[in-house]
Amino acid sequence: DQQVKQNSPSLSVQEGRISILNCDYTNSMFDYFLWYKKYPAEGPTFLISISSIKDKNEDGRFTVFLNKSAKHLSLHIVPSQPGDSAVYFCAASGGIIQGAQKLVFGQGTRLTINP
Amino acid sequence: DTAVSQTPKYLVTQMGNDKSIKCEQNLGHDTMYWYKQDSKKFLKIMFSYNNKELIINETVPNRFSPKSPDKAHLNLHINSLELGDSAVYFCASSQGPTDTQYFGPGTRLTVL
């Protein structure tokens, strides 16, 4: 029962173009969403987040869009740079449970930026 | 300075053995976590401690036992290792239970 899914295991984009990574979720109780970036042999690092009260959040080259009715979010990277090549994980949280925020992760999308 | 560190980085062992993975954070955070990344690449929460108190305990076999000697450390002990325990285990920490989580580099456990 995977509540967060990233259906594209990999994505290849030319440098300078836009990268769009997608994520779908099934649990309507999720109210906070995050994207993490992971380089080989390193742990995931936080990239950007969005609350369910918003439909867009922007941070520099990174923008996350949330479509609650479709239970879908996407991460846009523009312009894409070679250093963006990494695995991107989508994660969701359904609020505070037992005093903690439990994150549910997708399986990741490997983004490759080609020169 | 590594913020969240894990030892060892790689661990290869035989079925039935008992092993431990150590995690330390120097961020002064109060909350620590253990995640398992399985063969399908999903990262799944196993445990979370806040101020040395267990706050999340997912449905994992009781062969897995976390131990938090102090706020900066959360170790994972695994008894009677099985083939299915082979995975990458990530430790993470956050200032509080609802704050951004910072991950360690992971420990790749291979059970033969």
Chai-1 contact restraints between the chains, C-beta under 6 A:
chainA,res_idxA,chainB,res_idxB,connection_type,confidence,min_distance_angstrom,max_distance_angstrom,comment,restraint_id
A,E42,B,P105,contact,1.0,0.0,6.0,A-B,restraint_1
A,G43,B,F90,contact,1.0,0.0,6.0,A-B,restraint_2
A,G43,B,F103,contact,1.0,0.0,6.0,A-B,restraint_3
A,G43,B,G104,contact,1.0,0.0,6.0,A-B,restraint_4
A,G43,B,P105,contact,1.0,0.0,6.0,A-B,restraint_5
A,G43,B,G106,contact,1.0,0.0,6.0,A-B,restraint_6
A,P44,B,F103,contact,1.0,0.0,6.0,A-B,restraint_7
A,F46,B,T100,contact,1.0,0.0,6.0,A-B,restraint_8
A,Q98,B,I55,contact,1.0,0.0,6.0,A-B,restraint_9
A,G99,B,I55,contact,1.0,0.0,6.0,A-B,restraint_10
A,G99,B,P97,contact,1.0,0.0,6.0,A-B,restraint_11
A,A100,B,S48,contact,1.0,0.0,6.0,A-B,restraint_12
A,A100,B,I55,contact,1.0,0.0,6.0,A-B,restraint_13
A,A100,B,I56,contact,1.0,0.0,6.0,A-B,restraint_14
A,A100,B,P97,contact,1.0,0.0,6.0,A-B,restraint_15
A,Q101,B,P97,contact,1.0,0.0,6.0,A-B,restraint_16
A,Q101,B,T98,contact,1.0,0.0,6.0,A-B,restraint_17
A,K102,B,I45,contact,1.0,0.0,6.0,A-B,restraint_18
A,K102,B,I56,contact,1.0,0.0,6.0,A-B,restraint_19
A,F105,B,L43,contact,1.0,0.0,6.0,A-B,restraint_20
A,Q107,B,K40,contact,1.0,0.0,6.0,A-B,restraint_21
A,Q107,B,K41,contact,1.0,0.0,6.0,A-B,restraint_22
A,Q107,B,F42,contact,1.0,0.0,6.0,A-B,restraint_23
A,G108,B,K41,contact,1.0,0.0,6.0,A-B,restraint_24
